[in-house]
Amino acid sequence: MGNWSNSQQCYMSREEPQPPFSDPRWQGHTDGSIWACARKQGYDLGEHLVSRWVWLPGEPDTVVIDPLTLAYRAIAAMRLAKPLVRSAPGVGQIGLVNMPVWLWVEKTESTWGPITRSATVPGLSVTATAQVEAINWSMGDGNTIRCEGAGTPYDKSRGVKDSPDCGHRYKKASRELSDCSYPVTATAQWNISWQSTLGDTGELSVTQQAATQLRIGEAVPVLVDPDGGEAVAPAKGGCG
């Protein structure tokens, strides 16, 4: 059917072989070429092609676009967002060395998926669907945790237990670090599949990243005066 021409508003294909100059389609010209100009009319089962002949002095302004280019346009339309990071202990709270840290992300269409968008030009459409496969957590202590799901939100009824699917335990306090906290980064790995109306398919991968901080302290023993004096806590350095 050829490629789309914006100026002619149809699909252009060069007639082969070219008709003799005596053919009225030349309109008296002896240069250039005769092109078939086809356009779809109707919808669904009633759709059909309407064709006409066009003389052009040169090549038509046809639009040739790679389906992969349309796939990227569809992905851009998704507006994929960075993960919504949550943790227990959370921001403003202090966890303890060797105690469970729970990690999770909130699920929305733009931060987790699935999300589907399409991009179209005349004669070609590409539909892409994106879904987060995993979250890679860089914990700031040299450890990276890969969580295949979003993680489990923590609530007090769970007590002092490890997360069933996405958690960590720190071995050292964070008081000697910048801001007295471990810098934590969550990277969402998006898997994207796409297909075009011409039968092309493909797989792509995109990442989105968010950062937070976790402050980890140590349990401080309290010294009790057996003679009934004031309780005294050992001095601790940094971070208050």
N, C-alpha and C positions, 0 to 999 in steps of 0.2 A: 504493500500500500504506500510505501515511501515514508518520507519524513515531513513533519508539520511545517508549514510556511505561515508565519504571522501575517504577512502582507496579503497573501491570497486566501487565508483562512481555510486551508485544506491540506491534505497530504499530497506531496509532490513526488512524482516518479517520472523519469525521462522515458519517453516513448522509444521503444526499440523493436524493429529498426525504425529510423526516422522516415516519415512519409515523403514522397517526391514533392518538389517545390510547386507542382501543379495542384497539390491538395489545398483546398480553401483554408485549412487550419493555419497555413503560413501567412495568410493575410497579405500576400504580396512580398513578404520578406524572403531574402535568400541567405540570411545569416541567423545565428542563434539556434534555438532548439524548440521542439514541441514537447510539452509536458502534460501528463495526465494529472488532473487536480481532482481528488476524491474527498468527499466529506460524508461523515455518518449523519443519518437522519433517523428520527424515531427513537424509541426506547425499548430495551429488553428484547422480547421476541419479535417486535415489529421493526427493529433497527435494520437499516439497509444503507447501501452506499449510493451516493449521487455523484456522478463524474462529469467533468467538462474538460475541454482541451484549452491549453494556454500556450501562446508563443512568448518566449522570453529571450532577450538578447544575450543573457549569460546564465549563471547558476542562480537558482532561487535562494531566498533567505531561510533555508530550512533549519529547524532546531534539532540538533542531535545531542541527546543527553544520556549519560551513563546512569543505569539504574542505581548504582552505588551512590552517585551524587544525590539522587532523590532520597535514598535511604538516610543519608546524613541530614537532609532537610527535615525528614520526618522525626529524626531523633532530636533535632534542635527544637521542634515544635513541642516535644514532651516537657521541656524545661525541667529536666531531672535536677533534683535538689540534694544538698548534702544531708547525710543522715542526722536524725534527731536523737542525739546521744543522751542516754540516761544511765545512772549508776547508783549503787548503794554501797558505801556512803556516797552522798551526792555532793554537789558544789556547796561549800560552806560548812560541810561536816568533816569530821576526822575519823578515819578508819584506824585499825590497829594492825601491827605487824603480826603475820601468821593467822590473821582472821579473814574470813571470806569477803571478797569484793564481787558484787553482782553487776553484770554489764548487760545492757539491752538497748535497742533502738525502737522508736515508735514507728508504726506502719501507717504510711499515707500513700496515696497513689504516686506522688512525685518523689517520695523518699524511699519507697520499697517496691511499688508496682503491684500487680502487672499494670502497665500503661501502654495503650496502643494509639498510634497516630499515623496519618497518611500524608504523602506529598504527591502532587499530580501536575503533569504538563499534558498538553494535548497528545493523545495517543499512548500515554504511559502513566501508570500510577504505581507507587510503592507503599506498602503497609508494613510498619515495623512495630514489634511488641517487645517491651523491656521488662525485666524482672531482676531484682537483686538475688544473686546466688549465695553470697556470703559477706560477712563483715570481718575485716582483718583489723584487730586491735593491737596497736603498738603501745605497750604499757609504760614506757619510759624507764624501765629497769633492765632493758636488754631483751625482754621477752615479747614475742608477738603471738597472739591467740587468734586462731581462725574459727569463727562461729558460723556454722552453716545456716542457722536460722536467725531470727531477730533477737533471740534471747528471751529470758523470762523476767518480767517485772517483779521486783521484790516487794513484799509487804511483811509487816511485823509478825504475822502468824507463822511465817516460815522459820523464825528463830535464827540461831547461829548455825546455818547450814550452807554448804556450797551450792551455788547455782547448778541446776540440773543440766544446763546446756551452754552457759557462757559466763565464766567467772575466772578469778585469779586470786592468788595470795601473795602479798609482798613479804620479802624476807628482811627488809631494812626499812627504817623510818625515813621520811622525806625531809627531815629538818635541815639537812646540809645542802639541799638543792635550791635552785632559784625559785623564789616565791614559796619555799618550803613545801613544794608539791611535785608530784610526778607529772610530767607532761604526757597526756594520753591522746592518741590519734586513732580515730575510727575511719577506715576506708571501705566504702561500699563498692562491691564488685558487681556491676550490672552486666547481665548477658542479654544481648539484643538479637532477635531473629527477624529477618525481613524477606519479603517476597514481592515480585512485581507482577503486573498483569501480563507480561510477556513470558512468565515462567522462571525468571531469574530468582535465585534465593541466596541467602548468605547469613553469616553470623558475625557479630561485632561485640566488642567489650569496651565498656566505659567505666571509669571510676569517679566517685565523689567522696570528698574527705571532710571530716569535722574534727575539731580539737576540744579537749576539756582538760581539767586538772584534778588530780586526786591527792589529798593530803593524808599521809599515813604517820601515825604516832606510835608510841610504845606505852604499854600499860605501866603506870607509875605506882610502885608500892608505897604505902603510907606507914610511917614509923609511929608507933603508939607508945607514949610514955607510960610505963607500968605504974608510976607513982601518981597518975592522974593529971599530968601536965598536958599542954597542948600537943595535938598530933602534928608531926613534922613530915612534909614530903621532901624527898631528895631534890636538890636543885637540878634543873635540866637546861640545856643550852639551846638557844635559838628558837625562833618561831613562837615564843610565848607559851 
